[in-house]
Amino acid sequence: MSLVCLGLNHKTAPVEVRERVAFAPSYLAEAMAEICASGLIEETVILSTCNRVEVYAASQQGDGKGKAENELRELLDYFMRHFELEPEHEKEFYKLADENAARHLFQVSSGLDSMVLGETEIFGQVKKAYSDAQLAGATKRVLNKLFQQAFTVGKMVRSSTHITRGSTSVGSVAVDLAEKIFGDLSGCRVMVVGAGDMSRRVGKSLKSRGAKSVIVSNRSYDKAEALAAEMEGEAVRFDAWETVIHDVDIIISSTSAPHVLIDAKMIEDAMGKRRRRSLFLIDIAVPRDIAPEVNDIDNVYLYDIDHLETIADDARKQRKRQIAACEKLIDEYIDDKGIPALEAPPAEHVQKSVSDDGANPGSKAVTQS
């Protein structure tokens, strides 16, 4: 039996690399099938967010260090080949096996490995990744048990410590940044590009802190209308939002588009109409929505996800004392419960678990966690 994790995150790779290896939601099921196709890996879950891309993989057949090393090599080869990475990018991946892989997942679920220490979104993102893997038939006994434990540990750490005090999401850091730039937000006009969960959180937070008006633009116009209605704002069709750029002070973009949506020419044109009044853009998306060259334009200030990490570092330092308490809880949990996912099942039940676990045995944990 083996368990491994291969990944990179905001600490090991810049956004320029992370956006290259981000998995589009529509491709996840196919990617997991490809990873399991060789037969060396039997189970897999892909966690792909703005700050990390991680693959958890397991097999009930075989054992030992060599098995894990072969699986990690296969995963790394998949990334290098599929995303056409250069050899120098290999060093940006971390490779974890068995208990180290399990402990890492527990830390991720608890918000201890996040850019914003204690962030709350990652817990839901881990649950979604696991649910997607189940729907794709990519999990069995090992990962089902492991992720159920991760949800238990994540909830325990958050309820037993103060790790979630202060800014606890990328979105909240973006709003803090906007407030630092403008001071009182009551006179600011904001445009949110994208209508997903992150956009909703950011938009509503800006509104609650006094933003004068919020414009929402999204590829699906009905979703833009729904989010704008929640914030008593205005919806703009996705093919028309360029027409209102000149009239806003802050643009926050968070879409799942695979390419740049806002380029330098768009902003140059807008700045001409706004008489060079300062414009601030905050790009939370990975891959990035806003071209880096935008920052070269006079009176335009662009912050991407890696810039937000620097700002989030202040909050992380303030809560560092909580890390030791959280790590102690995880250690005590592992000492007490062990990691059942790594324990071999009784021989007479091995075949049964292989055939039955694919029938969504862990769905109860997803809905209740």
Secondary structure as a PSIPRED ss2 file (coil, helix, strand):
# PSIPRED VFORMAT (PSIPRED V4.0)

   1 M C   1.000  0.000  0.000
   2 S E   0.000  0.000  1.000
   3 L E   0.000  0.000  1.000
   4 V E   0.000  0.000  1.000
   5 C E   0.000  0.000  1.000
   6 L E   0.000  0.000  1.000
   7 G E   0.000  0.000  1.000
   8 L E   0.000  0.000  1.000
   9 N E   0.000  0.000  1.000
  10 H C   1.000  0.000  0.000
  11 K C   1.000  0.000  0.000
  12 T C   1.000  0.000  0.000
  13 A C   1.000  0.000  0.000
  14 P C   1.000  0.000  0.000
  15 V H   0.000  1.000  0.000
  16 E H   0.000  1.000  0.000
  17 V H   0.000  1.000  0.000
  18 R H   0.000  1.000  0.000
  19 E H   0.000  1.000  0.000
  20 R H   0.000  1.000  0.000
  21 V H   0.000  1.000  0.000
  22 A C   1.000  0.000  0.000
  23 F C   1.000  0.000  0.000
  24 A C   1.000  0.000  0.000
  25 P H   0.000  1.000  0.000
  26 S H   0.000  1.000  0.000
  27 Y H   0.000  1.000  0.000
  28 L H   0.000  1.000  0.000
  29 A H   0.000  1.000  0.000
  30 E H   0.000  1.000  0.000
  31 A H   0.000  1.000  0.000
  32 M H   0.000  1.000  0.000
  33 A H   0.000  1.000  0.000
  34 E H   0.000  1.000  0.000
  35 I H   0.000  1.000  0.000
  36 C H   0.000  1.000  0.000
  37 A C   1.000  0.000  0.000
  38 S C   1.000  0.000  0.000
  39 G C   1.000  0.000  0.000
  40 L C   1.000  0.000  0.000
  41 I C   1.000  0.000  0.000
  42 E C   1.000  0.000  0.000
  43 E E   0.000  0.000  1.000
  44 T E   0.000  0.000  1.000
  45 V E   0.000  0.000  1.000
  46 I E   0.000  0.000  1.000
  47 L E   0.000  0.000  1.000
  48 S E   0.000  0.000  1.000
  49 T C   1.000  0.000  0.000
  50 C C   1.000  0.000  0.000
  51 N C   1.000  0.000  0.000
  52 R E   0.000  0.000  1.000
  53 V E   0.000  0.000  1.000
  54 E E   0.000  0.000  1.000
  55 V E   0.000  0.000  1.000
  56 Y E   0.000  0.000  1.000
  57 A E   0.000  0.000  1.000
  58 A E   0.000  0.000  1.000
  59 S E   0.000  0.000  1.000
  60 Q C   1.000  0.000  0.000
  61 Q C   1.000  0.000  0.000
  62 G C   1.000  0.000  0.000
  63 D C   1.000  0.000  0.000
  64 G C   1.000  0.000  0.000
  65 K H   0.000  1.000  0.000
  66 G H   0.000  1.000  0.000
  67 K H   0.000  1.000  0.000
  68 A H   0.000  1.000  0.000
  69 E H   0.000  1.000  0.000
  70 N H   0.000  1.000  0.000
  71 E H   0.000  1.000  0.000
  72 L H   0.000  1.000  0.000
  73 R H   0.000  1.000  0.000
  74 E H   0.000  1.000  0.000
  75 L H   0.000  1.000  0.000
  76 L H   0.000  1.000  0.000
  77 D H   0.000  1.000  0.000
  78 Y H   0.000  1.000  0.000
  79 F H   0.000  1.000  0.000
  80 M H   0.000  1.000  0.000
  81 R H   0.000  1.000  0.000
  82 H H   0.000  1.000  0.000
  83 F C   1.000  0.000  0.000
  84 E C   1.000  0.000  0.000
  85 L C   1.000  0.000  0.000
  86 E C   1.000  0.000  0.000
  87 P H   0.000  1.000  0.000
  88 E H   0.000  1.000  0.000
  89 H H   0.000  1.000  0.000
  90 E H   0.000  1.000  0.000
  91 K H   0.000  1.000  0.000
  92 E H   0.000  1.000  0.000
  93 F C   1.000  0.000  0.000
  94 Y E   0.000  0.000  1.000
  95 K E   0.000  0.000  1.000
  96 L E   0.000  0.000  1.000
  97 A E   0.000  0.000  1.000
  98 D C   1.000  0.000  0.000
  99 E H   0.000  1.000  0.000
 100 N H   0.000  1.000  0.000
 101 A H   0.000  1.000  0.000
 102 A H   0.000  1.000  0.000
 103 R H   0.000  1.000  0.000
 104 H H   0.000  1.000  0.000
 105 L H   0.000  1.000  0.000
 106 F H   0.000  1.000  0.000
 107 Q H   0.000  1.000  0.000
 108 V H   0.000  1.000  0.000
 109 S H   0.000  1.000  0.000
 110 S C   1.000  0.000  0.000
 111 G C   1.000  0.000  0.000
 112 L C   1.000  0.000  0.000
 113 D C   1.000  0.000  0.000
 114 S C   1.000  0.000  0.000
 115 M C   1.000  0.000  0.000
 116 V C   1.000  0.000  0.000
 117 L C   1.000  0.000  0.000
 118 G C   1.000  0.000  0.000
 119 E C   1.000  0.000  0.000
 120 T C   1.000  0.000  0.000
 121 E H   0.000  1.000  0.000
 122 I H   0.000  1.000  0.000
 123 F H   0.000  1.000  0.000
 124 G H   0.000  1.000  0.000
 125 Q H   0.000  1.000  0.000
 126 V H   0.000  1.000  0.000
 127 K H   0.000  1.000  0.000
 128 K H   0.000  1.000  0.000
 129 A H   0.000  1.000  0.000
 130 Y H   0.000  1.000  0.000
 131 S H   0.000  1.000  0.000
 132 D H   0.000  1.000  0.000
 133 A H   0.000  1.000  0.000
 134 Q H   0.000  1.000  0.000
 135 L H   0.000  1.000  0.000
 136 A C   1.000  0.000  0.000
 137 G C   1.000  0.000  0.000
 138 A C   1.000  0.000  0.000
 139 T C   1.000  0.000  0.000
 140 K C   1.000  0.000  0.000
 141 R H   0.000  1.000  0.000
 142 V H   0.000  1.000  0.000
 143 L H   0.000  1.000  0.000
 144 N H   0.000  1.000  0.000
 145 K H   0.000  1.000  0.000
 146 L H   0.000  1.000  0.000
 147 F H   0.000  1.000  0.000
 148 Q H   0.000  1.000  0.000
 149 Q H   0.000  1.000  0.000
 150 A H   0.000  1.000  0.000
 151 F H   0.000  1.000  0.000
 152 T H   0.000  1.000  0.000
 153 V H   0.000  1.000  0.000
 154 G H   0.000  1.000  0.000
 155 K H   0.000  1.000  0.000
 156 M H   0.000  1.000  0.000
 157 V H   0.000  1.000  0.000
 158 R H   0.000  1.000  0.000
 159 S H   0.000  1.000  0.000
 160 S H   0.000  1.000  0.000
 161 T C   1.000  0.000  0.000
 162 H C   1.000  0.000  0.000
 163 I C   1.000  0.000  0.000
 164 T C   1.000  0.000  0.000
 165 R C   1.000  0.000  0.000
 166 G C   1.000  0.000  0.000
 167 S C   1.000  0.000  0.000
 168 T C   1.000  0.000  0.000
 169 S C   1.000  0.000  0.000
 170 V H   0.000  1.000  0.000
 171 G H   0.000  1.000  0.000
 172 S H   0.000  1.000  0.000
 173 V H   0.000  1.000  0.000
 174 A H   0.000  1.000  0.000
 175 V H   0.000  1.000  0.000
 176 D H   0.000  1.000  0.000
 177 L H   0.000  1.000  0.000
 178 A H   0.000  1.000  0.000
 179 E H   0.000  1.000  0.000
 180 K H   0.000  1.000  0.000
 181 I H   0.000  1.000  0.000
 182 F H   0.000  1.000  0.000
 183 G C   1.000  0.000  0.000
 184 D C   1.000  0.000  0.000
 185 L H   0.000  1.000  0.000
 186 S H   0.000  1.000  0.000
 187 G H   0.000  1.000  0.000
 188 C C   1.000  0.000  0.000
 189 R E   0.000  0.000  1.000
 190 V E   0.000  0.000  1.000
 191 M E   0.000  0.000  1.000
 192 V E   0.000  0.000  1.000
 193 V E   0.000  0.000  1.000
 194 G C   1.000  0.000  0.000
 195 A C   1.000  0.000  0.000
 196 G C   1.000  0.000  0.000
 197 D H   0.000  1.000  0.000
 198 M H   0.000  1.000  0.000
 199 S H   0.000  1.000  0.000
 200 R H   0.000  1.000  0.000
 201 R H   0.000  1.000  0.000
 202 V H   0.000  1.000  0.000
 203 G H   0.000  1.000  0.000
 204 K H   0.000  1.000  0.000
 205 S H   0.000  1.000  0.000
 206 L H   0.000  1.000  0.000
 207 K H   0.000  1.000  0.000
 208 S H   0.000  1.000  0.000
 209 R C   1.000  0.000  0.000
 210 G C   1.000  0.000  0.000
 211 A C   1.000  0.000  0.000
 212 K C   1.000  0.000  0.000
 213 S E   0.000  0.000  1.000
 214 V E   0.000  0.000  1.000
 215 I E   0.000  0.000  1.000
 216 V E   0.000  0.000  1.000
 217 S E   0.000  0.000  1.000
 218 N E   0.000  0.000  1.000
 219 R C   1.000  0.000  0.000
 220 S C   1.000  0.000  0.000
 221 Y H   0.000  1.000  0.000
 222 D H   0.000  1.000  0.000
 223 K H   0.000  1.000  0.000
 224 A H   0.000  1.000  0.000
 225 E H   0.000  1.000  0.000
 226 A H   0.000  1.000  0.000
 227 L H   0.000  1.000  0.000
 228 A H   0.000  1.000  0.000
 229 A H   0.000  1.000  0.000
 230 E H   0.000  1.000  0.000
 231 M C   1.000  0.000  0.000
 232 E C   1.000  0.000  0.000
 233 G C   1.000  0.000  0.000
 234 E E   0.000  0.000  1.000
 235 A E   0.000  0.000  1.000
 236 V E   0.000  0.000  1.000
 237 R E   0.000  0.000  1.000
 238 F C   1.000  0.000  0.000
 239 D C   1.000  0.000  0.000
 240 A C   1.000  0.000  0.000
 241 W H   0.000  1.000  0.000
 242 E H   0.000  1.000  0.000
 243 T H   0.000  1.000  0.000
 244 V H   0.000  1.000  0.000
 245 I H   0.000  1.000  0.000
 246 H H   0.000  1.000  0.000
 247 D H   0.000  1.000  0.000
 248 V C   1.000  0.000  0.000
 249 D C   1.000  0.000  0.000
 250 I E   0.000  0.000  1.000
 251 I E   0.000  0.000  1.000
 252 I E   0.000  0.000  1.000
 253 S E   0.000  0.000  1.000
 254 S C   1.000  0.000  0.000
 255 T C   1.000  0.000  0.000
 256 S C   1.000  0.000  0.000
 257 A C   1.000  0.000  0.000
 258 P C   1.000  0.000  0.000
 259 H C   1.000  0.000  0.000
 260 V C   1.000  0.000  0.000
 261 L C   1.000  0.000  0.000
 262 I E   0.000  0.000  1.000
 263 D C   1.000  0.000  0.000
 264 A H   0.000  1.000  0.000
 265 K H   0.000  1.000  0.000
 266 M H   0.000  1.000  0.000
 267 I H   0.000  1.000  0.000
 268 E H   0.000  1.000  0.000
 269 D H   0.000  1.000  0.000
 270 A H   0.000  1.000  0.000
 271 M H   0.000  1.000  0.000
 272 G H   0.000  1.000  0.000
 273 K H   0.000  1.000  0.000
 274 R C   1.000  0.000  0.000
 275 R C   1.000  0.000  0.000
 276 R C   1.000  0.000  0.000
 277 R C   1.000  0.000  0.000
 278 S C   1.000  0.000  0.000
 279 L E   0.000  0.000  1.000
 280 F E   0.000  0.000  1.000
 281 L E   0.000  0.000  1.000
 282 I E   0.000  0.000  1.000
 283 D E   0.000  0.000  1.000
 284 I C   1.000  0.000  0.000
 285 A C   1.000  0.000  0.000
 286 V C   1.000  0.000  0.000
 287 P C   1.000  0.000  0.000
 288 R C   1.000  0.000  0.000
 289 D C   1.000  0.000  0.000
 290 I E   0.000  0.000  1.000
 291 A C   1.000  0.000  0.000
 292 P H   0.000  1.000  0.000
 293 E H   0.000  1.000  0.000
 294 V H   0.000  1.000  0.000
 295 N H   0.000  1.000  0.000
 296 D H   0.000  1.000  0.000
 297 I C   1.000  0.000  0.000
 298 D C   1.000  0.000  0.000
 299 N C   1.000  0.000  0.000
 300 V E   0.000  0.000  1.000
 301 Y E   0.000  0.000  1.000
 302 L E   0.000  0.000  1.000
 303 Y E   0.000  0.000  1.000
 304 D C   1.000  0.000  0.000
 305 I H   0.000  1.000  0.000
 306 D H   0.000  1.000  0.000
 307 H H   0.000  1.000  0.000
 308 L H   0.000  1.000  0.000
 309 E H   0.000  1.000  0.000
 310 T H   0.000  1.000  0.000
 311 I H   0.000  1.000  0.000
 312 A H   0.000  1.000  0.000
 313 D H   0.000  1.000  0.000
 314 D H   0.000  1.000  0.000
 315 A H   0.000  1.000  0.000
 316 R H   0.000  1.000  0.000
 317 K H   0.000  1.000  0.000
 318 Q H   0.000  1.000  0.000
 319 R C   1.000  0.000  0.000
 320 K H   0.000  1.000  0.000
 321 R H   0.000  1.000  0.000
 322 Q H   0.000  1.000  0.000
 323 I H   0.000  1.000  0.000
 324 A H   0.000  1.000  0.000
 325 A H   0.000  1.000  0.000
 326 C H   0.000  1.000  0.000
 327 E H   0.000  1.000  0.000
 328 K H   0.000  1.000  0.000
 329 L H   0.000  1.000  0.000
 330 I H   0.000  1.000  0.000
 331 D H   0.000  1.000  0.000
 332 E H   0.000  1.000  0.000
 333 Y H   0.000  1.000  0.000
 334 I H   0.000  1.000  0.000
 335 D H   0.000  1.000  0.000
 336 D H   0.000  1.000  0.000
 337 K H   0.000  1.000  0.000
 338 G C   1.000  0.000  0.000
 339 I C   1.000  0.000  0.000
 340 P H   0.000  1.000  0.000
 341 A H   0.000  1.000  0.000
 342 L H   0.000  1.000  0.000
 343 E C   1.000  0.000  0.000
 344 A C   1.000  0.000  0.000
 345 P C   1.000  0.000  0.000
 346 P C   1.000  0.000  0.000
 347 A H   0.000  1.000  0.000
 348 E H   0.000  1.000  0.000
 349 H H   0.000  1.000  0.000
 350 V H   0.000  1.000  0.000
 351 Q H   0.000  1.000  0.000
 352 K H   0.000  1.000  0.000
 353 S H   0.000  1.000  0.000
 354 V H   0.000  1.000  0.000
 355 S H   0.000  1.000  0.000
 356 D H   0.000  1.000  0.000
 357 D C   1.000  0.000  0.000
 358 G C   1.000  0.000  0.000
 359 A C   1.000  0.000  0.000
 360 N C   1.000  0.000  0.000
 361 P C   1.000  0.000  0.000
 362 G C   1.000  0.000  0.000
 363 S H   0.000  1.000  0.000
 364 K H   0.000  1.000  0.000
 365 A H   0.000  1.000  0.000
 366 V H   0.000  1.000  0.000
 367 T H   0.000  1.000  0.000
 368 Q H   0.000  1.000  0.000
 369 S C   1.000  0.000  0.000
